[in-house]
Each structure stands twice: as structure tokens, then as C-alpha cells.
């Protein structure tokens, strides 16, 4: 239990964590590609994905964990509990939907539970900001983090949406259906939507609108889009969506996935 947290606070936080885990992981339970991904995903890439997500979740715990934390050790414990919540949620829901059945190998079951536990852990850690009332404490930490904190929240948002969409078959079909004209239009729409989020919620007064538009573009929109591109490419690689692709198709796949990832990045900065 984190330092400075009573047993009652921790128990209430744990209940909220299960609620957040269920909300965040529900789309993945209903995505057929993720059911089979646990069987054939490369185990080294899965382990690497967990290792990459762990420090991200530690940062998320510091700002938005389901229990108030003081030291970084508390955040590590928070993340371990969040992963446990994600695994328990997956262990209950997978048999309930008959995604896991008797006769399946232990390797396949563990693979499915691990993949589906990641969004559950994200949901568990954001539960406090969604269900609890510790807004003053969270806002104080966010202000202290400054610009780096804003970029971090965009990273979290991009990771969540790209994680849930990268394994889907649509990410294979859409890049084959669109032309370069569609790709450029998609980039333009992505930047426009991100700019709308950044400009509407940036909260700066007293500047000319022209100066504010360009400031938010170079400070938030462009870096957020770059984060979404990198996250999208990494997720495609993690789920073996880059093998056998020509460079042109790989670029298009990345741009297609970067659209929802960018929306997630822009929205997370506001929501989280």
C-alpha cells in the first residue's frame, strides 16, 4: 500500500481501479484480432511492450494513479497493483466471453491475458481522475510537470488508442485502399483536429489569435503528431504489422494508425 494512504483509501481506490480497468479494456475484449494475437504474437516483442509500458505507467501513476503516492517506490507499487487489476479483469472476462476455454495451451492463455491486461492497467491508473475527487492534488502535480507533462499525457493517449487498434485487420486493409492523395488529406485532417484541441483548451489569454495559433501548433500539435507517428510505428511492429510490407504500405499504415493515435494524444492532454 502506498505511503500516506489509509487502508480505506486504498480499498476504495482499488474498487475504482477495477471500474477503470473494465471500461478501458472492454473494447479489447470485443476485438476478435486481439483474441488470436495472444497465440501468435512474438513473445520477445510482447515482453518488450511490457517493459516499454512499465515506465509510462509509473509516470501515469505519479500524476493520475488510483492511490495518492509520495515516493517513486509508491508509484512502482501502484503500477504492479494496476497490472494485477488488469490481469484479474482479463481472467474474469476472457472465460466469460468464451475467449479462453478448456483445452487451450497455457502459453496462449497467458499471452491473451497479458495483451488485454495492458489497457486494463491504463484504466486502473486513470480511475482516480475519472471517479475520484482529488482534482487539486492532480492539478498541482500537472502544473509542476509543465510542458514535459503535457507531452507525456499525449504519449499516454496515443499509446492507448494505437494499442487497441494496431492489431485489427482494418490496419492491413485501409493502407491498401487509400491513395497518396488520401494519405495527405488524412495528415491534414489529423493536424487540423489536433490543432482544434490544442487551441481550444490551451488556456492562454491576452495573445493575438494569430500568434496563439502558431504557438500552439509548434508547441503542441506538431510534437503531438510526431509522438503519434512514432507510437503508431512501434505498435505496428509490436503486433507484426510491418513484416513483408513495402515502404509505401508501411508509411500508409503508420499514417492511418496515427490518425486515432493523434486524436487520443490530443484528447488525453485535456481529459487527463
C-alpha positions in Angstrom: 0.0 0.0 0.0 1.5 3.4 -0.9 2.8 5.7 1.8 0.4 8.1 3.3 -2.7 6.1 2.1 -5.0 4.6 4.7 -6.5 1.1 4.2 -9.9 2.6 3.5 -8.5 4.9 0.8 -6.5 2.1 -0.8 -9.6 -0.2 -0.8 -11.8 2.5 -2.4 -9.0 3.2 -4.9 -8.8 -0.5 -5.7 -12.5 -0.7 -6.4 -12.3 2.4 -8.7 -9.3 0.7 -10.4 -11.4 -2.3 -11.3 -14.0 0.0 -12.7 -11.5 1.9 -14.8 -9.8 -1.3 -16.0 -13.2 -2.7 -17.1 -14.1 0.5 -19.0 -10.7 0.7 -20.8 -10.3 -3.0 -21.6 -13.9 -3.6 -22.8 -13.2 -2.6 -26.4 -10.3 -5.1 -26.5 -12.4 -7.9 -25.2 -14.7 -7.4 -28.2 -11.9 -7.1 -30.8 -11.5 -10.5 -32.5 -7.9 -9.9 -33.7 -6.8 -9.5 -30.1 -8.3 -12.9 -29.2 -5.8 -14.6 -31.6 -3.0 -12.2 -31.0 -2.2 -13.9 -27.7 -1.5 -17.1 -29.6 0.9 -15.9 -32.3 2.4 -12.6 -31.1 6.2 -12.8 -30.8 7.0 -13.3 -27.1 10.1 -11.1 -27.2 8.0 -8.3 -28.6 5.4 -8.8 -26.0 7.9 -8.7 -23.2 9.4 -5.5 -24.8 6.0 -4.0 -24.9 5.5 -4.7 -21.2 9.0 -3.2 -20.4 8.1 -0.1 -22.5 4.7 0.4 -20.8 6.1 0.0 -17.3 7.9 3.4 -17.0 4.9 5.0 -18.8 2.6 3.6 -16.3 4.9 4.7 -13.4 4.6 8.3 -14.8 0.9 7.9 -15.1 0.7 6.6 -11.5 2.5 9.7 -10.3 0.0 12.1 -11.9 -3.2 10.1 -12.0 -2.8 6.8 -10.0 -5.7 5.2 -8.2 -4.0 5.9 -4.9 -2.1 9.1 -3.8 1.6 8.5 -4.0 4.5 10.3 -2.4 7.7 8.5 -3.4 8.6 6.8 -6.7 8.6 3.4 -4.8 4.9 4.1 -4.2 4.4 4.6 -8.0 6.1 1.3 -8.7 3.8 -0.5 -6.3 0.9 1.4 -7.8 1.8 0.1 -11.2 2.3 -3.5 -10.0 -1.2 -3.4 -8.4 -2.6 -1.9 -11.6 -1.2 -4.7 -13.7 -2.7 -7.2 -11.2 -6.0 -5.5 -11.6 -5.7 -5.7 -15.4 -4.8 -9.4 -15.2 -7.7 -10.2 -12.8 -10.1 -8.3 -15.0 -8.9 -10.3 -18.1 -9.0 -13.5 -16.1 -12.7 -12.9 -15.4 -13.8 -11.5 -18.7 -12.0 -13.9 -21.1 -13.7 -17.1 -19.9 -17.0 -15.1 -19.6 -16.9 -14.4 -23.3 -15.6 -17.9 -24.1 -12.4 -16.3 -25.5 -10.4 -18.6 -23.1 -11.7 -22.2 -22.9 -10.5 -25.6 -21.5 -8.0 -27.2 -23.8 -6.1 -24.1 -24.7 -2.4 -24.1 -24.0 -1.1 -22.1 -21.0 1.1 -20.1 -23.4 -1.9 -18.9 -25.4 -3.9 -18.1 -22.3 -1.1 -16.1 -20.7 -0.5 -14.3 -24.0 -4.1 -13.3 -24.3 -4.3 -12.2 -20.7 -1.1 -10.2 -20.9 -2.2 -8.2 -24.0 -5.6 -7.5 -22.6 -4.2 -6.6 -19.2 -2.3 -3.6 -20.6 -5.3 -1.4 -21.4 -6.8 -2.6 -18.1 -3.7 -1.3 -16.2 -4.1 2.0 -18.0 -7.7 2.2 -17.0 -6.9 1.3 -13.4 -4.4 4.1 -13.1 -6.7 6.7 -14.6 -9.6 5.7 -12.4 -8.8 8.4 -9.8 -9.0 11.2 -12.2 -12.3 9.8 -13.6 -14.1 8.7 -10.4 -12.4 10.4 -7.5 -12.3 14.0 -6.3 -8.6 14.7 -5.8 -8.5 17.3 -8.6 -6.5 19.8 -6.6 -3.7 17.3 -5.9 -3.6 16.2 -9.6 -3.7 19.7 -10.9 -0.8 20.7 -8.7 1.3 17.8 -10.0 0.4 18.6 -13.6 1.5 22.3 -13.2 4.7 21.2 -11.7 5.4 18.8 -14.6 4.9 21.7 -17.1 5.4 21.2 -20.8 7.0 17.8 -20.4 3.9 16.7 -18.5 1.7 17.8 -21.4 3.8 15.8 -23.9 3.7 12.8 -21.5 -0.1 12.8 -21.4 -0.2 12.9 -25.2 2.1 9.9 -25.2 -0.3 8.0 -23.0 -3.3 8.9 -25.1 -1.5 7.8 -28.3 -0.4 4.6 -26.7 -3.9 3.6 -25.6 -5.7 4.1 -28.9 -2.9 2.7 -31.0 -2.6 -0.4 -28.7 -6.3 -1.2 -29.2 -6.4 -0.6 -32.9 -3.0 -1.7 -34.2 -3.8 -5.5 -34.2 -7.0 -5.1 -36.2 -7.4 -6.2 -39.8 -8.5 -2.7 -40.8 -5.0 -1.6 -40.4 -4.0 -4.1 -43.1 -6.9 -3.3 -45.5 -7.1 0.5 -45.3 -3.5 1.2 -46.4 -4.2 -0.9 -49.5 -7.4 1.1 -50.2 -6.2 4.6 -49.9 -4.0 6.6 -52.4 -1.3 9.1 -51.6 -3.9 11.8 -52.0 -6.0 10.2 -49.3 -2.9 9.9 -47.1 -2.0 13.6 -47.4 -5.7 14.6 -46.8 -5.6 12.3 -43.7 -2.5 14.1 -42.4 -4.1 17.5 -42.9 -7.3 16.4 -41.1 -5.3 14.9 -38.3 -3.3 18.1 -37.8 -6.5 20.2 -38.0 -8.3 18.2 -35.4 -5.2 18.2 -33.1 -4.9 22.0 -33.6 -8.5 22.5 -32.7 -8.0 20.5 -29.4 -4.8 22.4 -28.6 -6.1 25.8 -29.5 -9.5 25.4 -27.7 -8.0 24.1 -24.4 -4.6 25.8 -24.3 -5.9 28.4 -21.8 -3.8 31.4 -22.8 -5.4 34.8 -22.7 -4.1 38.1 -23.9 -2.3 36.9 -27.0 -3.4 37.7 -30.6 -5.3 34.8 -32.1 -2.7 34.6 -35.0 0.2 34.3 -32.6 -1.6 31.8 -30.4 -2.5 29.5 -33.4 1.2 29.3 -34.4 2.4 28.9 -30.8 0.0 26.0 -30.1 0.9 24.4 -33.5 4.6 24.3 -32.9 4.4 23.7 -29.2 1.7 21.1 -29.0 0.2 20.0 -32.4 3.4 19.2 -34.2 5.1 17.4 -31.3 1.9 15.5 -30.6 1.7 14.4 -34.2 5.3 13.3 -34.1 4.6 11.3 -30.9 1.6 9.7 -32.5 3.6 8.7 -35.6 6.4 7.1 -33.5 3.9 5.3 -31.2 1.9 4.0 -34.2 5.0 2.6 -35.9 6.1 0.9 -32.7 2.7 -0.6 -32.2 2.5 -1.9 -35.7 5.9 -3.5 -35.2 4.9 -5.0 -31.9 1.9 -6.7 -33.4 3.9 -7.9 -36.5 2.0 -5.5 -38.8 5.2 -4.4 -40.6 6.5 -7.8 -41.8 6.5 -8.1 -45.6 5.3 -4.6 -46.2 6.9 -2.4 -48.8 8.0 1.0 -47.6 5.0 2.7 -49.2 2.5 0.5 -47.5 4.3 0.8 -44.1 4.1 4.6 -44.4 0.4 4.5 -45.2 -0.2 2.0 -42.3 1.6 4.4 -39.9 -0.4 7.4 -41.2 -3.7 5.5 -40.8 -3.0 4.4 -37.3 -1.6 7.8 -36.4 -5.0 9.4 -37.0 -6.7 7.8 -34.0 -3.4 7.9 -32.1 -3.3 11.6 -32.6 -6.9 12.1 -31.5 -6.0 10.1 -28.4 -3.0 12.2 -27.8 -4.9 15.5 -28.2 -7.8 14.3 -26.1 -5.7 12.8 -23.3 -4.0 16.2 -22.7 -7.4 17.6 -21.9 -9.1 14.6 -20.2 -6.2 13.5 -18.1 
